[in-house]
Amino acid sequence: MTVRDAISAPDARGKPRRITRRFPLFTRDTARPEGGGRAAPGDAPAPARQWPILAVLSAVALGLLLTALDAFRVGTILIGAALLAGAVMRWMLPSVGMLAVRSRFTDVLTYSVLGLAIVVLALMAQPGPLLEIPFLDDTLHFTVR
């Protein structure tokens, strides 16, 4: 089929169809994110096909439980570590199932920034912070006063 045949070929309504490089005005479907395929074969049970997101969500749930049981620092570090593990899985594995939400770059950047921020803030939490960053402490005192 040549380009001329494709241009003159009728669409479903019988009108001639034109080939264009413009995006359509209305999209009919959504492309799956890169790496958004199954993490296991299709005949495997659903939990096995979605093991990356289940691993991250299980670690986050455990972190929330520990936080609720008065192990705040350990729980929040576990939540941040789960997000960082999600970033590593999204970067390294070819298919991660529902852990793929956007493009690979955006997912890795989002999971990494959020995970790192949660871990750093958990290490700086009072009382007895394990990490002290002087300029952040000065910023806090400047804004609170």
C-alpha positions in Angstrom: 0.0 0.0 0.0 1.5 3.3 -1.0 1.0 6.7 0.7 -1.3 7.8 -2.0 -3.5 4.6 -1.5 -3.5 5.3 2.3 -4.6 8.8 1.8 -7.4 7.9 -0.5 -8.5 4.8 1.4 -11.9 5.5 3.1 -12.3 5.4 6.9 -15.2 3.7 8.7 -17.6 6.5 7.7 -16.7 6.3 4.0 -14.7 9.6 3.9 -11.2 9.7 2.5 -8.6 9.4 5.3 -5.6 11.8 5.4 -2.3 10.8 6.9 -0.9 13.5 9.2 1.8 13.8 11.8 -0.4 15.8 14.2 -1.8 14.3 17.4 -5.5 13.4 17.1 -7.9 15.8 18.7 -9.5 13.0 20.8 -7.5 10.0 21.9 -9.2 6.6 21.8 -6.9 4.6 24.1 -3.8 5.0 26.4 -0.4 3.5 25.7 0.9 1.3 28.5 3.9 2.7 30.3 7.3 1.4 29.2 7.9 -1.7 31.3 4.3 -2.0 32.3 3.9 -5.6 31.1 3.4 -8.5 33.4 6.3 -9.4 35.7 5.5 -13.1 35.3 3.9 -15.2 32.6 0.2 -14.7 31.9 -0.7 -18.2 33.2 0.8 -17.4 36.6 -1.6 -16.3 39.4 -2.3 -12.6 39.8 0.0 -12.0 42.8 2.9 -13.6 41.0 2.3 -11.4 38.0 2.4 -8.2 40.1 5.1 -9.1 42.6 7.1 -5.8 42.3 4.2 -3.6 43.4 3.2 -6.1 46.1 6.7 -6.1 47.5 6.8 -2.3 47.7 3.3 -2.1 49.2 4.0 -4.8 51.7 7.1 -3.0 52.9 5.2 0.3 53.1 2.4 -1.4 55.1 5.0 -2.9 57.5 6.6 0.5 57.9 3.2 2.1 58.7 2.5 -0.6 61.2 5.8 0.0 62.9 5.2 3.7 62.9 1.8 3.1 64.6 3.4 0.9 67.2 5.8 3.7 68.3 8.8 2.7 66.3 8.6 6.0 64.3 12.2 6.2 63.0 12.4 2.5 62.0 9.0 2.6 60.3 9.6 5.7 58.3 13.0 4.6 57.2 11.4 1.3 56.1 8.8 3.3 54.1 11.6 5.4 52.4 13.6 2.2 51.7 10.6 0.6 50.1 10.3 3.5 47.7 14.0 3.4 46.9 13.6 -0.4 46.3 10.7 0.4 43.9 13.0 2.9 42.1 15.7 0.2 41.7 13.2 -2.4 40.5 11.7 0.1 38.0 15.2 0.9 36.7 16.6 -2.6 36.5 13.7 -4.9 35.6 12.3 -5.0 32.1 8.7 -5.6 33.3 7.4 -4.5 36.6 3.6 -4.7 36.1 1.6 -2.0 38.0 4.7 -0.5 39.5 5.1 1.2 36.1 2.9 4.3 36.2 4.6 6.8 33.9 7.7 6.6 31.8 10.7 4.8 33.3 12.7 8.0 33.8 9.8 9.7 35.6 9.0 6.7 37.8 12.6 6.2 38.9 13.0 10.0 39.5 9.8 10.2 41.5 10.4 7.0 43.6 14.0 8.0 44.3 13.3 11.6 45.3 10.4 10.7 47.6 12.2 7.7 49.1 15.4 9.7 49.8 13.4 12.6 51.3 11.5 10.3 53.6 14.7 8.6 54.8 16.6 11.9 55.3 13.7 13.4 57.2 13.4 10.2 59.3 17.0 10.4 60.2 16.6 14.1 61.2 13.5 13.6 63.3 13.6 14.8 66.9 14.5 13.8 69.6 18.0 12.6 69.1 18.4 13.1 65.4 20.9 10.7 63.7 21.6 13.2 60.9 22.1 16.9 61.4 22.2 19.3 58.4 23.2 22.7 59.7 21.6 24.9 57.0 18.3 23.1 57.3 18.4 23.7 61.1 19.1 27.4 60.5 16.2 27.5 57.9 13.8 26.0 60.4 14.8 28.4 63.2 14.5 31.3 60.7 11.0 30.4 59.5 9.6 29.5 62.9 10.7 32.7 64.7 
